[in-house]
Amino acid sequence: MNHTNLERLIGSWLIFSNEELNTPLSEEYFWAYQEVCSLVYDDPPKAWEFIQQACCREMSEKQEMRFACGPLEDFVHNHAKQYIDEIESFATNNTKLAELLGGVWYRDTVPPEIWKRIEILRGEPWGL
């Protein structure tokens, strides 16, 4: 995915994630949600690139919530073991990622020693 396509995907995902479901705009941009899901599960390097770039964009509170409990949480649950060094490095220099990690909930797919490293990085865990 080139830079232009990545920027288009991020922008489209942000539009989708700011909308209520089943609206004309959410349906128009649903492809971005599907593409990001595919990246997270099928192409971790591109998903990590998406996460890093999206963390540099302005987000509404709704977008931040959907990002944290969506692609970021899925990425952590599926790839934190392989990407923990990259996550630590980026979150150390990007307070937004550290804050968004507060919205990621623990699942036993993440080894306890890796989760402890996530907990050190993240801001205050988000409540319900």
C-alpha positions as CSV (number, residue, x, y, z in Angstrom):
1,M,0.0,0.0,0.0
2,N,1.5,3.3,-1.0
3,H,1.4,6.5,1.0
4,T,-1.6,7.9,-1.0
5,N,-3.7,4.8,-0.5
6,L,-2.8,4.6,3.2
7,E,-3.9,8.3,3.7
8,R,-7.1,7.6,1.8
9,L,-7.7,4.5,4.0
10,I,-7.1,6.4,7.2
11,G,-9.3,9.3,6.2
12,S,-12.1,7.0,5.1
13,W,-11.8,4.9,8.3
14,L,-12.0,8.1,10.4
15,I,-15.2,9.2,8.5
16,F,-16.8,5.8,9.0
17,S,-15.8,5.7,12.7
18,N,-17.4,9.1,13.4
19,E,-20.8,8.1,12.0
20,E,-23.6,6.2,13.5
21,L,-24.1,2.8,11.9
22,N,-26.6,2.3,9.1
23,T,-26.4,5.8,7.9
24,P,-25.7,6.6,4.2
25,L,-22.2,7.9,5.1
26,S,-21.3,4.9,7.2
27,E,-22.5,2.6,4.4
28,E,-20.4,4.5,1.9
29,Y,-17.3,4.2,4.0
30,F,-17.9,0.7,5.3
31,W,-15.2,-0.6,2.9
32,A,-12.6,1.2,5.0
33,Y,-13.7,-0.7,8.2
34,Q,-13.5,-4.0,6.2
35,E,-10.0,-3.1,4.8
36,V,-8.6,-2.2,8.2
37,C,-10.0,-5.5,9.7
38,S,-8.3,-7.4,6.9
39,L,-5.0,-5.6,7.5
40,V,-5.1,-6.3,11.2
41,Y,-5.6,-10.0,10.7
42,D,-3.9,-10.7,7.3
43,D,-1.1,-8.1,7.0
44,P,0.3,-7.0,10.4
45,P,3.1,-4.8,8.9
46,K,0.6,-2.7,7.0
47,A,-1.8,-2.7,10.0
48,W,1.0,-1.4,12.2
49,E,1.7,1.3,9.6
50,F,-2.0,2.2,9.6
51,I,-2.0,2.4,13.4
52,Q,1.1,4.6,13.6
53,Q,-0.2,7.0,10.9
54,A,-3.7,7.1,12.3
55,C,-2.3,8.1,15.7
56,C,-0.8,11.2,14.2
57,R,-4.3,12.3,13.0
58,E,-6.8,14.4,14.9
59,M,-9.6,12.3,16.2
60,S,-12.9,13.0,17.9
61,E,-13.7,11.2,21.1
62,K,-15.9,8.8,19.3
63,Q,-13.1,8.0,16.8
64,E,-10.6,7.5,19.6
65,M,-13.0,5.1,21.3
66,R,-13.6,3.1,18.2
67,F,-9.9,3.1,17.3
68,A,-8.8,1.9,20.7
69,C,-11.4,-0.9,21.0
70,G,-11.2,-1.7,17.3
71,P,-8.1,-1.9,15.2
72,L,-5.7,-1.1,18.1
73,E,-7.2,-3.7,20.4
74,D,-7.3,-6.3,17.7
75,F,-3.7,-5.6,16.7
76,V,-2.5,-5.9,20.3
77,H,-4.5,-9.1,20.9
78,N,-3.1,-10.7,17.8
79,H,0.4,-9.2,17.3
80,A,1.7,-7.7,20.5
81,K,4.1,-10.5,21.1
82,Q,5.8,-9.8,17.7
83,Y,5.4,-6.0,17.8
84,I,5.9,-5.1,21.5
85,D,9.3,-3.4,20.9
86,E,7.8,-1.3,18.1
87,I,4.7,-0.5,20.2
88,E,6.9,0.6,23.1
89,S,9.2,2.7,20.9
90,F,6.3,4.5,19.2
91,A,4.2,4.9,22.4
92,T,7.2,6.4,24.2
93,N,7.3,9.2,21.5
94,N,3.6,9.4,20.8
95,T,1.5,10.2,23.8
96,K,-1.7,9.6,21.8
97,L,-0.9,5.9,21.3
98,A,-0.1,5.6,25.0
99,E,-3.4,7.2,25.8
100,L,-5.3,5.0,23.3
101,L,-3.7,1.9,24.7
102,G,-5.8,2.7,27.9
103,G,-8.9,1.7,25.8
104,V,-7.4,-1.8,25.0
105,W,-8.7,-4.5,27.3
106,Y,-6.7,-7.6,28.3
107,R,-7.4,-10.9,26.6
108,D,-5.5,-14.1,27.3
109,T,-4.2,-14.1,23.7
110,V,-1.6,-11.6,25.0
111,P,1.1,-13.3,27.1
112,P,1.1,-11.9,30.7
113,E,4.7,-10.6,30.3
114,I,3.8,-8.7,27.1
115,W,0.6,-7.3,28.8
116,K,2.7,-6.0,31.7
117,R,4.7,-4.0,29.2
118,I,1.5,-2.6,27.6
119,E,0.2,-1.6,31.1
120,I,3.5,0.3,31.7
121,L,3.1,2.2,28.4
122,R,-0.6,3.1,28.6
123,G,-2.3,5.9,30.3
124,E,-5.1,5.3,32.7
125,P,-7.3,2.3,31.7
126,W,-10.6,3.5,30.4
127,G,-13.7,2.7,32.3
128,L,-17.0,1.4,30.8
